[in-house]
Amino acid sequence: MSETTVIQKIQEAAAFIRKETGIQPQIGLILGSGLGVLADLIEQPIVVDYSKIPHFPVSTVEGHAGELVVGTIQGKPVLVMKGRFHAYEGYGADTVSFPVRVMKELGVQTLIVTNAAGGINTSYQVGDLMVISDHLNLTNRNPLIGPNDNALGVRFPDMSEAYSKRLRKLAHDVAASQNFKLQEGVYVGLLGPNYETPAEIRMFRTLGGDAVGMSTVPEVIVARHAGIDVLGFSCISNMASGILDQPLSHDEVMETTEKVKPKFLKLVLGIIKAL
């Protein structure tokens, strides 16, 4: 895929979304497993199916609706991805993160990413919300591999503040005003789709990981490459392998995110209002 082709694909996808919605979003949201309900809060929503957007991949995972929803939340123009793409579905890292490129082309300046994750930190509890302070990319994939087009970002982007300190402080302030405490920690990004072994979880804890999942990292790398500020959240949907001596399942993930939904929605609404 040549550089020109990439930019053409980004522009064609953005032009289609612009034509369908007529809105220039300032804030982008990528919603993980079971968290797509936030899109229901959008005022005057315009829904575009991923399959209709030129060059967009399609979600194949339960809990990921596969729709782009554009409208306003708290008076702010937003673009929400109900469902994301994962490398374990067979997509390359550049494909997984392609929608972030399109968001940038549409005018998005701030990206809020969410995921359901396994708790590695033993002080966490199922149902906790963790603001992501940093990540470990253990996927052995990077969406920036290949020729770099300076129109999209610099060849060697700085990742010393992958997750904005300003936005993290804002998240903590909003949570405090709503009388609950956010956890904050390091997200370990893996390829998946299998859950981790107990030995792997012990290794990740030694490396400084607090939560583990199979998404988010490529999207954040591309967002920072594009100059978009990022705020990330993990919903601790289960304790990681070996901690509670019980098998892990996607059903448990969906069940927990359903319980956390009211707190999560209120938090994100408060943050968007304050942006």
N, C-alpha and C positions, 0 to 999 in steps of 0.2 A: 504494500500500500504506500504510494508516494505521499510526500508532505502536502502537495496541492490537493490530492484526492481527499485527505483527511479534512482539510479546511472546507472544501466544497461540501463534504457530507455534513459537517457541523452547520454550515450556512443553510443548506437545504432543509435540514431538520428544524432549525430555528425559524426559518421562513414559514414553514408549514404551521408550526405552533403559533406563531405570531398571527398568521392569517385566520386560524381557527378561533383564537381567543381575543385578539385585539388588546391584550394587556401586557405591560412591560413589568415583569416581576422584579422586586428588589431582594426578596428572601427566597431561597430554595430550601426545601425539606425533603430528605430521603428517609422514608419510614420503613423500619425493619419488621420482622415477623410479628404479626398480631398487633402492630402499632399503627396500621393504616387508618384507623378510626379517626385520627386527627383530621383527615381530609373532610370528614363529615361536618366540621365546624366552619368550613369555608363559606363565605357569603357569596351569593350569586355564582356558584361554581360552574365552570365549563370543563367537561370531562373529555379527554382525548385518549382513546385506546392506544397503547404502545404499538400495536400491530399496524396502525394507520400512519405512524410517524416515519418518514423516510429514514432508513439506516438504523432505526432503533432495534435493539434486541427485544426479546419477549421473556417475561418471568415464567418459570415453570414450577415454582415452589409453593406449596400450600401456605396460606397466610400472606401471600404477595399477590395483590389484585391485578397488577399490570395495567395501571391507569395513571395518566397524568391529569392532575386537577389544578386548574388555574382560577384565581379569584382573589378575594381579600380576606384577611384575618386581622381583626382589631384595626381596620382601616388601612392596613399595609398590603400592597400587591404581592402575592405569593405564588410560587409554583411548587406543587407537592407531588412527589413520586410515591404512589401507593404500590409498594413493591419495588425491589431492586434486583440486580443481576449478580450472580456469583460465578467465580471461576470454576467451581465444582459442577456447574451446569454445562461446562464445556466451552465457556466464553474466555477469550483472552483478556488480560488485565486492561488493555486499551479499550476493549469493547464494554467491559463492565463499567468503566468510568466515562464512557462517551457522553452520557446524559449531563455530566458536570460540565463538559466542554460546551454543550448546547446551552446550559443555564448561563454560563459566562457570556456567550454570544447574545443572549436575550436580555442581559443587563443585571443578572443576579450578583450582589456584592457580599452577601452573607449566606452561608450554608449551614443548616442544622441537620446533622446526621444522627440517626438512632438505630440501635440494634438490640436484639435479645442476646444475652451472653451468659456463659457459665461463670459462677463466682469462684475465683482462685483464692482470694484473700479470705481466710477463715473467720475474720471478724464481720464479714458481710452476711446478710440474710437473704433468702429468696424473697423477691419483691422490692428489694432496694433499687434505687436509681443512682447510677454512678455517672458523674460528669467525667469525661475522658480528659486526662491531663497530658497524655502522650501515648504512643503506641510502639509495639515491637512488630515489625513486618517479618513474619516467619513463613510467608507464603512461597518464598523463592520466586516471586513474580514482581514485576514493576511495570506500570503502564507507560513509563517514559522511555523504555528501551526502544532503540531505533533512531532514525534521523530526528533532529530537533528543529522545529520551526520557531524562530524567535518571535513570530507573531502570536504564538500561543503561550510562550513563557521562556525563561532562560534555560540554558543547557543544564546547569547545575543548581537547581533551586534549593534555597535554605529551608531546613525543616526544624530549626531550633525552637520554633514556636508553631508547631503544626496545628495546635488547638489554641485559639486566641486566649491569652490571659485575661484580657478585658471582658470577653464574653463569658469566660468561666466565672469570674467574679460576679458578673451580672446574674448568672444562673444561681449562684449561692445566695445572693441578696434576695432574689425573687423567692427561692425556696424558704428562706428564713421568714420572709413576710407572710408565707403561707403555713408557717409553723411546722416545717419538717426539715430534716437535714439531708443534704445530698452527700453521698460518698464521692470521693474523687480518687481516680487511680489510672493505672496503665492498662491499656487494652492490648491483648495479644491477638494478632490477626493470623489465622491459619487458612490453609487451602480447603480442608474438609473433603468430602461430606461426612465422614465418620466422626463421631465424638472422640475425644482424646483418651489415651490410656492414663491410669493413675500415675505411672512413671513420668509421662510427659507433663502432667499437671505439676508434679513435684519439681520438675526441671524449670517450668515457667515461673513458679513461685520463687525459685532461687535466682532467676534472671530479673525478678522485680515485677512480674505481671500480677495484676489484680483481677482481671476478668478475661475471658477467652471467647472468641467467636470466629465466624467464617466470612466476614464482610468488612466494609467501611474503609479499610486501609487504602486500597487503590483509589477510591473516590476522594479521600483526603489528600493523597499525594497530588492528584490532578488539580484539585481545588487550590492548593497552595502554589502549584506551578502556574496556575492561571491568576493568582493574586486575590483569590476569594478568601475571606475570613471564615474560620470554621469553629462551630461549637458541636461537640459530640456527646451523646448519652448512651449508656448501656443500661438496659433493664436486666437486672440479675434474675434470670428466669429459672435457674436451677443452680445447685452447687456442683462444681465441676467433678469429674470422675475421681472416685476414690475417697472423697471427703465424707459422704454420708453412707457409703457402702450400699448404694442402690443403683439399678440400671437407669440410663438416661433415655428420654424420648422426646420427639418433637411435640407430642401431645401435651407434655408437661410444660414445655415452653409456651404454647398457645394458651394454656390454662392460666399460667402466671401473668402473662401480659394482659389477659382479660381482667384480672383482679387489680392490676396496677393502673389500669386505664384512667380512672377519674383523676388520680394524683398526677399522672403524666400529662394529661390534657390541660389541667389547670396550670401546671408549671410552664408548659410551652406557650400557652396563651399569654401568661404573665410576661414571659421573656420577649415575645413578639411585640407586645404592647410597649415594653420599655426600650426596644431597639430604636 
